[in-house]
Structure formats: structure tokens, C-alpha cells
Amino acid sequence: MSKLLTEQEVRKLIPIGHSKYYELIGTGALRSVKIGRRRFVTEQAVVDYIAGLDQAAA
């Protein structure tokens, strides 16, 4: 089971700003879930995003 991460937790793992965080979510590059009015990202979504960066660089 993956932990749900807040925006601040994700931004500690991926060095991006607030605007870039929401841009990645909006484009679907970083998958998220909405619970109530809050949006969360799973740990696996962060791992998948980073893996995608590695593949794009290769």
C-alpha cells in the first residue's frame, strides 16, 4: 500500500516549485487523487515520475 503524500512532502522529494507541482498534476505527468478538497500524490506516482525522467534522459 502506498502512502498518500501532501504537496509539501512531494516537493521535498522532487525539487520543484508550487506552480510546477500543479502543472505536472494538470498534465497527468504526476498522478494524483482528490479526497474532499485536498489533492494527494501516492509514493508510487512519485517513483513512476522519477523513473520517467530517467527514461527521457536516456
Secondary structure by P-SEA (a helix, b strand, c coil): cbbbbcaaaaaaaccccaaaaaaaaaaccccccccccbbbbcaaaaaaaaaaaaaaac
